[in-house]
Amino acid sequence: MPVPGGRLQFEWPRGEKSLELEFETATTIHFLKWHPEEGIEEEGTYDRSDLDRSIQLIKWFMGEVVRV
Protein backbone atom coordinates (compact mmCIF):
# COMPACT_ATOMS: atom_id res chain seq x y z
CA MET A 1 0.00 0.00 0.00
CA PRO A 2 1.19 3.55 -0.59
CA VAL A 3 1.97 5.61 2.50
CA PRO A 4 2.50 9.37 2.92
CA GLY A 5 5.61 10.84 1.37
CA GLY A 6 5.58 8.52 -1.63
CA ARG A 7 6.77 5.49 0.30
CA LEU A 8 5.52 1.93 -0.17
CA GLN A 9 4.60 -0.55 2.56
CA PHE A 10 3.90 -4.28 2.41
CA GLU A 11 1.94 -5.96 5.21
CA TRP A 12 1.47 -9.69 5.72
CA PRO A 13 -0.90 -10.77 8.51
CA ARG A 14 -1.45 -14.41 9.46
CA GLY A 15 -3.53 -14.88 12.57
CA GLU A 16 -1.82 -12.94 15.34
CA LYS A 17 1.50 -12.91 13.45
CA SER A 18 2.41 -9.94 11.27
CA LEU A 19 5.32 -8.70 9.17
CA GLU A 20 5.55 -5.21 7.72
CA LEU A 21 8.20 -3.89 5.34
CA GLU A 22 8.22 -0.21 4.45
CA PHE A 23 10.53 1.24 1.84
CA GLU A 24 11.38 4.49 3.65
CA THR A 25 14.02 5.85 1.29
CA ALA A 26 15.75 4.71 -1.88
CA THR A 27 18.21 2.77 0.31
CA THR A 28 16.38 1.99 3.58
CA ILE A 29 13.77 -0.59 4.57
CA HIS A 30 11.93 -0.32 7.89
CA PHE A 31 10.51 -3.56 9.33
CA LEU A 32 8.13 -4.64 12.06
CA LYS A 33 7.93 -8.25 13.27
CA TRP A 34 4.96 -8.80 15.54
CA HIS A 35 3.62 -11.91 17.23
CA PRO A 36 2.01 -11.14 20.61
CA GLU A 37 1.44 -14.82 21.49
CA GLU A 38 5.21 -15.38 21.39
CA GLY A 39 6.10 -11.98 22.89
CA ILE A 40 7.76 -10.81 19.68
CA GLU A 41 7.73 -7.14 18.78
CA GLU A 42 10.85 -6.17 16.88
CA GLU A 43 11.30 -3.06 14.80
CA GLY A 44 14.23 -1.60 12.94
CA THR A 45 15.77 -0.54 9.66
CA TYR A 46 18.29 -2.03 7.29
CA ASP A 47 19.87 -1.29 3.93
CA ARG A 48 17.82 -2.45 0.95
CA SER A 49 20.90 -4.20 -0.45
CA ASP A 50 20.86 -6.57 2.56
CA LEU A 51 18.97 -9.35 0.79
CA ASP A 52 19.84 -11.83 3.54
CA ARG A 53 17.94 -9.70 6.10
CA SER A 54 14.85 -9.61 3.87
CA ILE A 55 15.01 -13.38 3.42
CA GLN A 56 15.44 -13.89 7.17
CA LEU A 57 12.35 -11.80 7.93
CA ILE A 58 10.22 -13.58 5.33
CA LYS A 59 11.36 -16.99 6.57
CA TRP A 60 10.46 -15.97 10.12
CA PHE A 61 6.99 -15.00 8.95
CA MET A 62 6.56 -18.25 7.01
CA GLY A 63 7.56 -20.25 10.08
CA GLU A 64 10.87 -21.56 8.83
CA VAL A 65 13.75 -22.00 11.23
CA VAL A 66 16.40 -19.38 10.56
CA ARG A 67 19.94 -19.91 11.82
CA VAL A 68 21.81 -16.72 12.61
N, CA, C and O atoms as a Tinker XYZ file with bonds, in Angstrom:
   272  protein
     1  N      0.828000   -1.170000    0.000000    73     2
     2  CA     0.000000    0.000000    0.000000    64     1     3
     3  C      0.875000    1.238000    0.000000    63     2     4     5
     4  O      1.953000    1.230000    0.595000    81     3
     5  N      0.441000    2.287000   -0.647000    73     3     6
     6  CA     1.187000    3.545000   -0.594000    64     5     7
     7  C      0.986000    4.210000    0.762000    63     6     8     9
     8  O     -0.090000    4.129000    1.353000    81     7
     9  N      2.032000    4.864000    1.244000    73     7    10
    10  CA     1.967000    5.614000    2.498000    64     9    11
    11  C      2.442000    7.037000    2.239000    63    10    12    13
    12  O      3.081000    7.297000    1.219000    81    11
    13  N      2.137000    7.966000    3.150000    73    11    14
    14  CA     2.504000    9.374000    2.925000    64    13    15
    15  C      3.978000    9.553000    2.580000    63    14    16    17
    16  O      4.836000    8.811000    3.058000    81    15
    17  N      4.252000   10.527000    1.763000    73    15    18
    18  CA     5.612000   10.843000    1.374000    64    17    19
    19  C      6.101000   10.035000    0.188000    63    18    20    21
    20  O      7.285000   10.080000   -0.145000    81    19
    21  N      5.203000    9.292000   -0.459000    73    19    22
    22  CA     5.584000    8.524000   -1.632000    64    21    23
    23  C      6.234000    7.189000   -1.334000    63    22    24    25
    24  O      6.786000    6.547000   -2.228000    81    23
    25  N      6.168000    6.767000   -0.066000    73    23    26
    26  CA     6.765000    5.487000    0.302000    64    25    27
    27  C      5.796000    4.344000    0.006000    63    26    28    29
    28  O      4.621000    4.563000   -0.289000    81    27
    29  N      6.318000    3.123000    0.094000    73    27    30
    30  CA     5.523000    1.931000   -0.170000    64    29    31
    31  C      5.685000    0.967000    0.995000    63    30    32    33
    32  O      6.795000    0.761000    1.485000    81    31
    33  N      4.573000    0.373000    1.441000    73    31    34
    34  CA     4.599000   -0.553000    2.561000    64    33    35
    35  C      3.887000   -1.845000    2.189000    63    34    36    37
    36  O      2.819000   -1.836000    1.577000    81    35
    37  N      4.511000   -2.964000    2.578000    73    35    38
    38  CA     3.903000   -4.276000    2.414000    64    37    39
    39  C      3.559000   -4.810000    3.791000    63    38    40    41
    40  O      4.366000   -4.710000    4.715000    81    39
    41  N      2.367000   -5.378000    3.941000    73    39    42
    42  CA     1.942000   -5.960000    5.211000    64    41    43
    43  C      1.442000   -7.376000    4.962000    63    42    44    45
    44  O      0.649000   -7.621000    4.053000    81    43
    45  N      1.922000   -8.307000    5.790000    73    43    46
    46  CA     1.470000   -9.688000    5.715000    64    45    47
    47  C      0.948000  -10.107000    7.084000    63    46    48    49
    48  O      1.745000  -10.302000    8.001000    81    47
    49  N     -0.358000  -10.252000    7.252000    73    47    50
    50  CA    -0.896000  -10.774000    8.506000    64    49    51
    51  C     -1.233000  -12.266000    8.359000    63    50    52    53
    52  O     -1.670000  -12.715000    7.299000    81    51
    53  N     -1.024000  -13.003000    9.420000    73    51    54
    54  CA    -1.446000  -14.407000    9.458000    64    53    55
    55  C     -1.800000  -14.729000   10.906000    63    54    56    57
    56  O     -0.925000  -14.970000   11.738000    81    55
    57  N     -3.091000  -14.726000   11.185000    73    55    58
    58  CA    -3.528000  -14.885000   12.573000    64    57    59
    59  C     -3.024000  -13.711000   13.386000    63    58    60    61
    60  O     -3.224000  -12.557000   13.008000    81    59
    61  N     -2.379000  -13.997000   14.490000    73    59    62
    62  CA    -1.819000  -12.944000   15.339000    64    61    63
    63  C     -0.434000  -12.482000   14.863000    63    62    64    65
    64  O      0.080000  -11.470000   15.339000    81    63
    65  N      0.154000  -13.209000   13.942000    73    63    66
    66  CA     1.503000  -12.905000   13.454000    64    65    67
    67  C      1.435000  -11.899000   12.318000    63    66    68    69
    68  O      0.538000  -11.953000   11.476000    81    67
    69  N      2.412000  -10.964000   12.304000    73    67    70
    70  CA     2.410000   -9.940000   11.272000    64    69    71
    71  C      3.841000   -9.545000   10.920000    63    70    72    73
    72  O      4.727000   -9.517000   11.774000    81    71
    73  N      4.041000   -9.242000    9.646000    73    71    74
    74  CA     5.315000   -8.701000    9.171000    64    73    75
    75  C      5.005000   -7.508000    8.287000    63    74    76    77
    76  O      4.158000   -7.582000    7.397000    81    75
    77  N      5.698000   -6.408000    8.542000    73    75    78
    78  CA     5.545000   -5.205000    7.721000    64    77    79
    79  C      6.915000   -4.774000    7.225000    63    78    80    81
    80  O      7.879000   -4.738000    7.990000    81    79
    81  N      6.998000   -4.448000    5.946000    73    79    82
    82  CA     8.202000   -3.892000    5.343000    64    81    83
    83  C      7.820000   -2.588000    4.664000    63    82    84    85
    84  O      6.934000   -2.558000    3.810000    81    83
    85  N      8.489000   -1.518000    5.044000    73    83    86
    86  CA     8.223000   -0.205000    4.448000    64    85    87
    87  C      9.500000    0.326000    3.815000    63    86    88    89
    88  O     10.543000    0.416000    4.463000    81    87
    89  N      9.400000    0.670000    2.551000    73    87    90
    90  CA    10.534000    1.242000    1.837000    64    89    91
    91  C     10.558000    2.737000    2.127000    63    90    92    93
    92  O      9.884000    3.527000    1.465000    81    91
    93  N     11.362000    3.115000    3.148000    73    91    94
    94  CA    11.380000    4.488000    3.648000    64    93    95
    95  C     12.090000    5.443000    2.702000    63    94    96    97
    96  O     11.603000    6.540000    2.428000    81    95
    97  N     13.241000    5.018000    2.209000    73    95    98
    98  CA    14.019000    5.851000    1.288000    64    97    99
    99  C     14.472000    4.951000    0.142000    63    98   100   101
   100  O     14.122000    3.773000    0.089000    81    99
   101  N     15.236000    5.505000   -0.752000    73    99   102
   102  CA    15.746000    4.712000   -1.875000    64   101   103
   103  C     16.707000    3.625000   -1.400000    63   102   104   105
   104  O     16.979000    2.681000   -2.141000    81   103
   105  N     17.227000    3.743000   -0.172000    73   103   106
   106  CA    18.209000    2.774000    0.314000    64   105   107
   107  C     17.829000    2.097000    1.634000    63   106   108   109
   108  O     18.563000    1.226000    2.100000    81   107
   109  N     16.712000    2.472000    2.242000    73   107   110
   110  CA    16.378000    1.986000    3.575000    64   109   111
   111  C     15.022000    1.296000    3.641000    63   110   112   113
   112  O     14.026000    1.787000    3.111000    81   111
   113  N     15.012000    0.136000    4.310000    73   111   114
   114  CA    13.772000   -0.592000    4.567000    64   113   115
   115  C     13.533000   -0.607000    6.074000    63   114   116   117
   116  O     14.434000   -0.936000    6.846000    81   115
   117  N     12.336000   -0.254000    6.488000    73   115   118
   118  CA    11.928000   -0.319000    7.886000    64   117   119
   119  C     11.071000   -1.567000    8.050000    63   118   120   121
   120  O     10.212000   -1.840000    7.212000    81   119
   121  N     11.294000   -2.334000    9.129000    73   119   122
   122  CA    10.509000   -3.556000    9.326000    64   121   123
   123  C      9.868000   -3.590000   10.702000    63   122   124   125
   124  O     10.340000   -2.958000   11.647000    81   123
   125  N      8.783000   -4.343000   10.790000    73   123   126
   126  CA     8.125000   -4.637000   12.058000    64   125   127
   127  C      7.753000   -6.107000   12.060000    63   126   128   129
   128  O      6.977000   -6.562000   11.220000    81   127
   129  N      8.313000   -6.854000   13.014000    73   127   130
   130  CA     7.932000   -8.250000   13.265000    64   129   131
   131  C      7.048000   -8.227000   14.500000    63   130   132   133
   132  O      7.424000   -7.653000   15.522000    81   131
   133  N      5.873000   -8.848000   14.414000    73   131   134
   134  CA     4.958000   -8.795000   15.542000    64   133   135
   135  C      4.245000  -10.124000   15.698000    63   134   136   137
   136  O      3.630000  -10.635000   14.761000    81   135
   137  N      4.338000  -10.674000   16.901000    73   135   138
   138  CA     3.622000  -11.910000   17.231000    64   137   139
   139  C      3.390000  -11.904000   18.744000    63   138   140   141
   140  O      4.211000  -12.415000   19.505000    81   139
   141  N      2.252000  -11.316000   19.176000    73   139   142
   142  CA     2.014000  -11.143000   20.610000    64   141   143
   143  C      1.956000  -12.451000   21.394000    63   142   144   145
   144  O      2.323000  -12.468000   22.568000    81   143
   145  N      1.510000  -13.536000   20.788000    73   143   146
   146  CA     1.440000  -14.820000   21.486000    64   145   147
   147  C      2.824000  -15.333000   21.878000    63   146   148   149
   148  O      2.970000  -16.051000   22.867000    81   147
   149  N      3.832000  -14.962000   21.101000    73   147   150
   150  CA     5.206000  -15.379000   21.388000    64   149   151
   151  C      6.033000  -14.250000   22.014000    63   150   152   153
   152  O      7.231000  -14.410000   22.247000    81   151
   153  N      5.394000  -13.118000   22.283000    73   151   154
   154  CA     6.096000  -11.984000   22.888000    64   153   155
   155  C      7.091000  -11.323000   21.960000    63   154   156   157
   156  O      8.085000  -10.760000   22.417000    81   155
   157  N      6.839000  -11.384000   20.659000    73   155   158
   158  CA     7.757000  -10.806000   19.677000    64   157   159
   159  C      7.214000   -9.475000   19.181000    63   158   160   161
   160  O      6.113000   -9.399000   18.636000    81   159
   161  N      7.995000   -8.441000   19.376000    73   159   162
   162  CA     7.725000   -7.137000   18.778000    64   161   163
   163  C      9.082000   -6.507000   18.512000    63   162   164   165
   164  O      9.694000   -5.906000   19.395000    81   163
   165  N      9.535000   -6.657000   17.278000    73   163   166
   166  CA    10.851000   -6.173000   16.882000    64   165   167
   167  C     10.692000   -5.213000   15.719000    63   166   168   169
   168  O      9.948000   -5.469000   14.772000    81   167
   169  N     11.407000   -4.103000   15.813000    73   167   170
   170  CA    11.297000   -3.062000   14.799000    64   169   171
   171  C     12.686000   -2.520000   14.512000    63   170   172   173
   172  O     13.517000   -2.430000   15.416000    81   171
   173  N     12.943000   -2.160000   13.274000    73   171   174
   174  CA    14.234000   -1.597000   12.939000    64   173   175
   175  C     14.322000   -1.252000   11.471000    63   174   176   177
   176  O     13.337000   -1.322000   10.737000    81   175
   177  N     15.524000   -0.876000   11.053000    73   175   178
   178  CA    15.772000   -0.543000    9.661000    64   177   179
   179  C     17.025000   -1.274000    9.190000    63   178   180   181
   180  O     17.883000   -1.657000    9.985000    81   179
   181  N     17.102000   -1.452000    7.885000    73   179   182
   182  CA    18.292000   -2.032000    7.289000    64   181   183
   183  C     18.406000   -1.548000    5.852000    63   182   184   185
   184  O     17.450000   -1.031000    5.274000    81   183
   185  N     19.598000   -1.726000    5.288000    73   183   186
   186  CA    19.865000   -1.290000    3.926000    64   185   187
   187  C     19.163000   -2.210000    2.938000    63   186   188   189
   188  O     19.164000   -3.429000    3.112000    81   187
   189  N     18.575000   -1.643000    1.922000    73   187   190
   190  CA    17.821000   -2.446000    0.946000    64   189   191
   191  C     18.698000   -3.457000    0.217000    63   190   192   193
   192  O     18.182000   -4.431000   -0.331000    81   191
   193  N     19.998000   -3.250000    0.197000    73   191   194
   194  CA    20.904000   -4.199000   -0.454000    64   193   195
   195  C     21.152000   -5.445000    0.402000    63   194   196   197
   196  O     21.769000   -6.402000   -0.065000    81   195
   197  N     20.674000   -5.438000    1.650000    73   195   198
   198  CA    20.856000   -6.575000    2.557000    64   197   199
   199  C     19.774000   -7.624000    2.294000    63   198   200   201
   200  O     18.825000   -7.765000    3.065000    81   199
   201  N     19.937000   -8.348000    1.197000    73   199   202
   202  CA    18.968000   -9.354000    0.785000    64   201   203
   203  C     18.812000  -10.448000    1.839000    63   202   204   205
   204  O     17.711000  -10.961000    2.042000    81   203
   205  N     19.901000  -10.804000    2.506000    73   203   206
   206  CA    19.836000  -11.830000    3.544000    64   205   207
   207  C     18.869000  -11.431000    4.667000    63   206   208   209
   208  O     18.144000  -12.280000    5.185000    81   207
   209  N     18.855000  -10.165000    5.038000    73   207   210
   210  CA    17.937000   -9.702000    6.095000    64   209   211
   211  C     16.488000   -9.823000    5.639000    63   210   212   213
   212  O     15.629000  -10.242000    6.416000    81   211
   213  N     16.207000   -9.462000    4.397000    73   211   214
   214  CA    14.847000   -9.613000    3.870000    64   213   215
   215  C     14.422000  -11.079000    3.874000    63   214   216   217
   216  O     13.299000  -11.403000    4.258000    81   215
   217  N     15.314000  -11.955000    3.450000    73   215   218
   218  CA    15.012000  -13.385000    3.421000    64   217   219
   219  C     14.773000  -13.907000    4.836000    63   218   220   221
   220  O     13.853000  -14.693000    5.066000    81   219
   221  N     15.596000  -13.473000    5.773000    73   219   222
   222  CA    15.442000  -13.889000    7.167000    64   221   223
   223  C     14.072000  -13.481000    7.716000    63   222   224   225
   224  O     13.411000  -14.278000    8.381000    81   223
   225  N     13.649000  -12.263000    7.447000    73   223   226
   226  CA    12.349000  -11.795000    7.928000    64   225   227
   227  C     11.199000  -12.581000    7.301000    63   226   228   229
   228  O     10.248000  -12.950000    7.989000    81   227
   229  N     11.286000  -12.830000    6.016000    73   227   230
   230  CA    10.222000  -13.580000    5.333000    64   229   231
   231  C     10.177000  -15.022000    5.825000    63   230   232   233
   232  O      9.094000  -15.575000    6.016000    81   231
   233  N     11.332000  -15.633000    6.032000    73   231   234
   234  CA    11.355000  -16.992000    6.569000    64   233   235
   235  C     10.766000  -17.034000    7.971000    63   234   236   237
   236  O     10.040000  -17.969000    8.308000    81   235
   237  N     11.070000  -16.030000    8.793000    73   235   238
   238  CA    10.465000  -15.965000   10.125000    64   237   239
   239  C      8.941000  -15.947000    9.996000    63   238   240   241
   240  O      8.244000  -16.688000   10.691000    81   239
   241  N      8.440000  -15.113000    9.120000    73   239   242
   242  CA     6.994000  -15.004000    8.949000    64   241   243
   243  C      6.389000  -16.320000    8.469000    63   242   244   245
   244  O      5.310000  -16.708000    8.917000    81   243
   245  N      7.072000  -16.999000    7.571000    73   243   246
   246  CA     6.559000  -18.248000    7.005000    64   245   247
   247  C      6.712000  -19.425000    7.972000    63   246   248   249
   248  O      6.190000  -20.512000    7.725000    81   247
   249  N      7.427000  -19.199000    9.069000    73   247   250
   250  CA     7.559000  -20.249000   10.077000    64   249   251
   251  C      8.749000  -21.156000    9.888000    63   250   252   253
   252  O      8.822000  -22.218000   10.506000    81   251
   253  N      9.677000  -20.763000    9.051000    73   251   254
   254  CA    10.872000  -21.560000    8.828000    64   253   255
   255  C     11.908000  -21.225000    9.897000    63   254   256   257
   256  O     11.988000  -20.089000   10.363000    81   255
   257  N     12.689000  -22.212000   10.273000    73   255   258
   258  CA    13.753000  -21.997000   11.233000    64   257   259
   259  C     14.879000  -21.271000   10.534000    63   258   260   261
   260  O     15.340000  -21.684000    9.470000    81   259
   261  N     15.318000  -20.180000   11.145000    73   259   262
   262  CA    16.397000  -19.385000   10.560000    64   261   263
   263  C     17.576000  -19.442000   11.512000    63   262   264   265
   264  O     17.451000  -19.083000   12.683000    81   263
   265  N     18.719000  -19.890000   11.017000    73   263   266
   266  CA    19.935000  -19.914000   11.824000    64   265   267
   267  C     20.697000  -18.621000   11.590000    63   266   268   269
   268  O     20.929000  -18.209000   10.453000    81   267
   269  N     21.077000  -17.993000   12.692000    73   267   270
   270  CA    21.814000  -16.722000   12.606000    64   269   271
   271  C     23.238000  -16.938000   13.007000    63   270   272
   272  O     24.030000  -15.996000   13.004000    81   271
